[in-house]
Amino acid sequence: MITQGFSICYSPLSMLTNKSQGFITAIRNKDEKIVKKLLAMGVHTGMQITLEQTFPSFIIRVGRTRIAIDKEIASSIKVRVVSH
């Protein structure tokens, strides 16, 4: 069933605006250390994520944890954004 006004968007986290919310669909980076670092910080696929700030650094909230990351790392996180 399709509801009017409902859309789903997929995007790298670095391209979203402040206060965007969604679910992590993938974490991809050429540098495996970055992927491992995100996993160690509790950033996993399927988790809900909120982009709280984009400047001077990206501040994300995953669960009860707030994390500061740079643009390259933010580009590594792919997000499914649901807007109403």
CYANA upper distance limits for C-alpha pairs under 8 A (distance plus 0.5 A):
  2 ILE  CA      6 PHE  CA      8.12
  5 GLY  CA     84 HIS  CA      6.44
  6 PHE  CA     82 VAL  CA      8.24
  6 PHE  CA     83 SER  CA      6.76
  6 PHE  CA     84 HIS  CA      5.49
  7 SER  CA     82 VAL  CA      6.73
  7 SER  CA     83 SER  CA      6.29
  7 SER  CA     84 HIS  CA      7.33
  8 ILE  CA     80 ARG  CA      7.38
  8 ILE  CA     81 VAL  CA      6.40
  8 ILE  CA     82 VAL  CA      5.30
  8 ILE  CA     83 SER  CA      7.07
  9 CYS  CA     80 ARG  CA      6.20
  9 CYS  CA     81 VAL  CA      5.60
  9 CYS  CA     82 VAL  CA      6.93
 10 TYR  CA     78 LYS  CA      7.56
 10 TYR  CA     79 VAL  CA      6.09
 10 TYR  CA     80 ARG  CA      4.94
 10 TYR  CA     81 VAL  CA      6.53
 11 SER  CA     15 MET  CA      7.16
 11 SER  CA     16 LEU  CA      7.76
 11 SER  CA     78 LYS  CA      6.17
 11 SER  CA     79 VAL  CA      5.88
 11 SER  CA     80 ARG  CA      7.10
 11 SER  CA     81 VAL  CA      8.04
 12 PRO  CA     16 LEU  CA      7.80
 12 PRO  CA     74 ALA  CA      7.58
 12 PRO  CA     75 SER  CA      5.70
 12 PRO  CA     76 SER  CA      7.31
 12 PRO  CA     77 ILE  CA      6.19
 12 PRO  CA     78 LYS  CA      4.88
 12 PRO  CA     79 VAL  CA      6.46
 13 LEU  CA     51 LEU  CA      8.19
 13 LEU  CA     74 ALA  CA      5.76
 13 LEU  CA     75 SER  CA      6.24
 13 LEU  CA     76 SER  CA      8.09
 13 LEU  CA     77 ILE  CA      6.09
 13 LEU  CA     78 LYS  CA      6.41
 13 LEU  CA     79 VAL  CA      6.59
 14 SER  CA     54 THR  CA      8.47
 14 SER  CA     71 LYS  CA      6.54
 14 SER  CA     72 GLU  CA      8.46
 14 SER  CA     74 ALA  CA      5.40
 14 SER  CA     75 SER  CA      5.46
 14 SER  CA     77 ILE  CA      8.50
 15 MET  CA     75 SER  CA      8.24
 16 LEU  CA     20 SER  CA      6.90
 16 LEU  CA     51 LEU  CA      8.14
 17 THR  CA     51 LEU  CA      7.84
 17 THR  CA     54 THR  CA      7.93
 18 ASN  CA     51 LEU  CA      6.09
 18 ASN  CA     52 GLU  CA      5.91
 18 ASN  CA     53 GLN  CA      5.88
 18 ASN  CA     54 THR  CA      6.94
 19 LYS  CA     50 THR  CA      6.74
 19 LYS  CA     51 LEU  CA      5.76
 19 LYS  CA     52 GLU  CA      5.62
 19 LYS  CA     53 GLN  CA      7.89
 20 SER  CA     50 THR  CA      6.26
 20 SER  CA     51 LEU  CA      5.90
 20 SER  CA     52 GLU  CA      8.03
 20 SER  CA     81 VAL  CA      7.94
 21 GLN  CA     48 GLN  CA      7.76
 21 GLN  CA     49 ILE  CA      6.20
 21 GLN  CA     50 THR  CA      4.93
 21 GLN  CA     51 LEU  CA      6.97
 21 GLN  CA     81 VAL  CA      6.58
 21 GLN  CA     82 VAL  CA      7.97
 22 GLY  CA     48 GLN  CA      6.15
 22 GLY  CA     49 ILE  CA      6.01
 22 GLY  CA     50 THR  CA      7.16
 22 GLY  CA     79 VAL  CA      6.47
 22 GLY  CA     80 ARG  CA      5.79
 22 GLY  CA     81 VAL  CA      4.73
 22 GLY  CA     82 VAL  CA      6.65
 23 PHE  CA     45 THR  CA      7.98
 23 PHE  CA     46 GLY  CA      6.20
 23 PHE  CA     47 MET  CA      5.94
 23 PHE  CA     48 GLN  CA      4.90
 23 PHE  CA     49 ILE  CA      6.26
 23 PHE  CA     79 VAL  CA      5.92
 23 PHE  CA     80 ARG  CA      5.69
 23 PHE  CA     81 VAL  CA      7.13
 24 ILE  CA     44 HIS  CA      7.44
 24 ILE  CA     45 THR  CA      5.27
 24 ILE  CA     46 GLY  CA      5.67
 24 ILE  CA     47 MET  CA      6.08
 24 ILE  CA     48 GLN  CA      6.95
 24 ILE  CA     49 ILE  CA      7.24
 24 ILE  CA     77 ILE  CA      7.34
 24 ILE  CA     78 LYS  CA      6.38
 24 ILE  CA     79 VAL  CA      5.04
 24 ILE  CA     80 ARG  CA      6.87
 25 THR  CA     45 THR  CA      5.71
 25 THR  CA     46 GLY  CA      6.53
 25 THR  CA     77 ILE  CA      8.33
 25 THR  CA     78 LYS  CA      6.08
 25 THR  CA     79 VAL  CA      5.91
 25 THR  CA     80 ARG  CA      6.80
 26 ALA  CA     45 THR  CA      6.12
 26 ALA  CA     77 ILE  CA      6.63
 26 ALA  CA     78 LYS  CA      5.59
 26 ALA  CA     79 VAL  CA      7.72
 27 ILE  CA     35 VAL  CA      7.03
 27 ILE  CA     44 HIS  CA      8.21
 27 ILE  CA     45 THR  CA      7.60
 27 ILE  CA     76 SER  CA      5.98
 27 ILE  CA     77 ILE  CA      5.23
 27 ILE  CA     78 LYS  CA      6.65
 28 ARG  CA     35 VAL  CA      7.25
 28 ARG  CA     76 SER  CA      5.49
 28 ARG  CA     77 ILE  CA      7.15
 28 ARG  CA     78 LYS  CA      8.32
 29 ASN  CA     34 ILE  CA      7.38
 29 ASN  CA     35 VAL  CA      6.97
 29 ASN  CA     73 ILE  CA      8.48
 29 ASN  CA     76 SER  CA      5.92
 31 ASP  CA     35 VAL  CA      7.62
 32 GLU  CA     36 LYS  CA      6.73
 33 LYS  CA     37 LYS  CA      6.50
 34 ILE  CA     38 LEU  CA      6.77
 34 ILE  CA     73 ILE  CA      7.58
 35 VAL  CA     39 LEU  CA      6.79
 36 LYS  CA     40 ALA  CA      6.57
 37 LYS  CA     41 MET  CA      6.78
 38 LEU  CA     42 GLY  CA      6.99
 38 LEU  CA     43 VAL  CA      5.75
 38 LEU  CA     44 HIS  CA      8.09
 39 LEU  CA     43 VAL  CA      5.55
 39 LEU  CA     44 HIS  CA      6.37
 42 GLY  CA     62 VAL  CA      8.11
 43 VAL  CA     47 MET  CA      7.76
 43 VAL  CA     62 VAL  CA      7.19
 47 MET  CA     62 VAL  CA      7.56
 47 MET  CA     63 GLY  CA      8.19
 48 GLN  CA     62 VAL  CA      6.74
 48 GLN  CA     63 GLY  CA      7.52
 49 ILE  CA     60 ILE  CA      7.29
 49 ILE  CA     61 ARG  CA      6.20
 49 ILE  CA     62 VAL  CA      5.41
 49 ILE  CA     63 GLY  CA      7.93
 50 THR  CA     60 ILE  CA      6.10
 50 THR  CA     61 ARG  CA      5.58
 50 THR  CA     62 VAL  CA      7.25
 51 LEU  CA     58 PHE  CA      7.81
 51 LEU  CA     59 ILE  CA      6.67
 51 LEU  CA     60 ILE  CA      5.16
 51 LEU  CA     61 ARG  CA      7.05
 52 GLU  CA     58 PHE  CA      8.00
 52 GLU  CA     59 ILE  CA      5.89
 52 GLU  CA     60 ILE  CA      6.08
 52 GLU  CA     61 ARG  CA      7.47
 53 GLN  CA     57 SER  CA      7.65
 53 GLN  CA     58 PHE  CA      5.84
 53 GLN  CA     59 ILE  CA      5.44
 53 GLN  CA     60 ILE  CA      7.69
 54 THR  CA     58 PHE  CA      4.83
 54 THR  CA     59 ILE  CA      7.08
 57 SER  CA     68 ALA  CA      6.90
 57 SER  CA     69 ILE  CA      6.69
 57 SER  CA     70 ASP  CA      6.10
 57 SER  CA     71 LYS  CA      7.82
 58 PHE  CA     68 ALA  CA      6.10
 58 PHE  CA     69 ILE  CA      5.73
 58 PHE  CA     70 ASP  CA      6.42
 58 PHE  CA     71 LYS  CA      7.36
 58 PHE  CA     74 ALA  CA      7.67
 59 ILE  CA     66 ARG  CA      7.16
 59 ILE  CA     67 ILE  CA      6.08
 59 ILE  CA     68 ALA  CA      5.02
 59 ILE  CA     69 ILE  CA      6.92
 60 ILE  CA     66 ARG  CA      6.06
 60 ILE  CA     67 ILE  CA      5.81
 60 ILE  CA     68 ALA  CA      7.00
 60 ILE  CA     69 ILE  CA      8.27
 61 ARG  CA     65 THR  CA      6.06
 61 ARG  CA     66 ARG  CA      4.92
 61 ARG  CA     67 ILE  CA      6.89
 62 VAL  CA     66 ARG  CA      7.01
 62 VAL  CA     67 ILE  CA      8.40
 69 ILE  CA     73 ILE  CA      6.68
 69 ILE  CA     74 ALA  CA      7.07
 70 ASP  CA     74 ALA  CA      6.72
 71 LYS  CA     75 SER  CA      6.57
 72 GLU  CA     76 SER  CA      7.11
 73 ILE  CA     77 ILE  CA      7.49
